[in-house]
C-alpha cells in the first residue's frame, strides 16, 4: 500500500506528491496528517477514487432518490441547517444508499468533518467506506440497537473498573454513565 505524503508548492506553482510504504504511512498517521494534505490522504486511504470510478453516477442517483423517497429526509432536515446544503446532500444520499443504517444523528459530525477536507461526492464515498469496509466497520455504531457502541462502552467500563476503580466508583456515585462522555471519543 502506498500513501500520499505531501503536496509541496514549487516555484512554478505545480504541486508535487510523494508516496511511501505502509511503515512510513503508519508513523505519519500517528504523528498527525498535516491539514493541507489530510483530505487527499483520507481519500487515498479510503479508496475513494476507485469506488467512485466503479459507480460514477451512484451519488447523483442517491441524491435524487433521497429527495423522492428517503424515510430519513425529515430527520436530516431537522438536524442540518438548510445553509449546509452539502452536508444535507451527503447524508440524504447516504440514507438511500445504505438503508440498513439510514441516518442517525451522530453521522452528521462525521460527514461535516469529511466535508472540511474533500468535496461533496468524495465525502459521500468516504462515509460509505467508513460504514461498510471491514477495516473501518462503523456501521455497528449506527444500526438499530447500536451494537458496536454498546460493546465499546461495556469494554470501556471494564477497563475503568479494572484500572481506575476509584474513579469508576466516583462516576457511578454521581450517576455519570460512560455514555455521557465516551460517545465523541468513539466517533472521532
N, C-alpha and C positions, 0 to 999 in steps of 0.2 A: 504494500500500500504506500502511496506517495501522498505528500501533503504540501499544500501551498504554504510557503514560509513568509514571504513578504512582497510587498509592492514597493518599489523604490522609484521615486521620481528622478528621472535622468535629466541632464541639461537640455536635451532636445524635446522634453515633455512626454516621452514614452515611459511606460511602466515596465519594470522587469519583474519576473516571477521566478522564485527558486523553489525547488521541490526536494524533500528529504524523505528518508525512510521512517519506519514505524518508531524506532528507538528515539530518534530526534523529535519526531512528532509528539511522542508522549512527554518528553521533557519540556517542549514548547507549550503544550496544553497545561501542564502543571504550573508553569511559570505565569501563564496567562497569555491569551492570544491578544496581540495589540488591536485596539479598536479599528484602526484603519484597514485591517485585513480580516477582522472577525467574521463578517458576513461571508466573504469568499471561503474562509476556512470551514465554516459551518456547512456551506453549500457543498463543498468538496467531501467533507466527512459524511454527510447525509446522502450523497449520491444524487443530488437534485437534477443535475444536467441529464443524466441517464434516464431517470424516472420521467422527467418532463418530455424528453425526446421520444420515449416509448408511448406516451399518451399525450400528444401535442395539443389536443383540443379539450381534454378532460376537465381542466379547471374552468374554462368558459362554460362548458356544458353543466358543470355542477353549480355554478353561479346562477345560470338560467333556471335549472331545476329547483334550486333553493327559493328563488322568487315565486315560483309556481306552486310548490308542494311541500316545502320543509315544515315538519311539525314543530321545529325548534325556532323558527324565524321570529316569532313574537318575543320569546325569552331573550334571544340575542339582541333584538331591537331595544328591549328594556335595559339590558346590561351595557350596551355600547351606544355611546352618544352618536347621533347621526353625523356629527362632523368628522367622525373617524370612519369614513367610508371604506378604506382599505381593510381595516380590521373587521368591519361588518362583513365585507365580501368574503374574506378568508374563512371566517367562522361559519357563515351561511353555506358556502360551498362545501366545507368540510362536513357539516352536519348532514349533507346529502350524500357525500362520498362514502362516509362510514356511518351508516345508520344504526349500527350496533352501539356505537359510542354516542353519536348525535352531537349534542352540545351540553357542556357543563360549565358553570361559571368560572372555574379556575383556568379554563382553556384560554380565556381572553388575555391573561397575563403572559402566557407562553407565546401566543400569536403576536401580541404587541411587541414583545422583546425581539422576536424574529423580524418583524417589520422595521425595526430600527436599523437592521443590518442587511436587509435584502428586499427585493421587490415583492409585490403582492402575490403573484403566481408562485414565485420561489418560496415564499412563506407558507403558502398552501401545501406545496410538496414537502417542505421541511416538517410541518406539523403532521402530515401524513406519515412520514418516515418515523418521527418520534413516537407516534402512537402504534404503528404496525410492525416496524422492523424488530426482529428478535433481540438485537443488541441494545435497543432502547426500551422497547415494550412498555410505553407509558399508558397504554390503553387501560390497563388494570387500575389505574388511578381514577379513571373516568367512567367505566362501565357501571351498570346498575349494581349497587351494593359496595362499590369501591373496594374490591378485594385486595388489591395491591397496597392501597393506602392503609387498610386495616392491618395487613401483615407488617408493613413498615412501622406503624405506630406501636403494635404489640412488641416488635423487636426492640424498638427504642425504649419502651417501658422495661423490658427485661434487662437491657444494658444499664439503664438508670438504677434499677433495683440492685443490680449486682455491683456496679462500680461506684455509685453515689447514693447509697441508701438513705443518708440523712436528708439529702436534697429531695429525693423521691417522697419521703415521709412528709416533709415540709410542704411540697406541692400538693400532695394528697390532702393534707390537713386543711389547706386553703381552697380545696376544690378546683385546683388548676390542672385540668387534664392535659396530657401531652398534645392532644389535637389543637389546643388553643395556641400553641407556639411552634408546632412542627410542620404544619401544612406548607408554609412558604419554603421551609428547608427542603422538603421532599420535591417540590416543584421547581426549585432553582438549581 
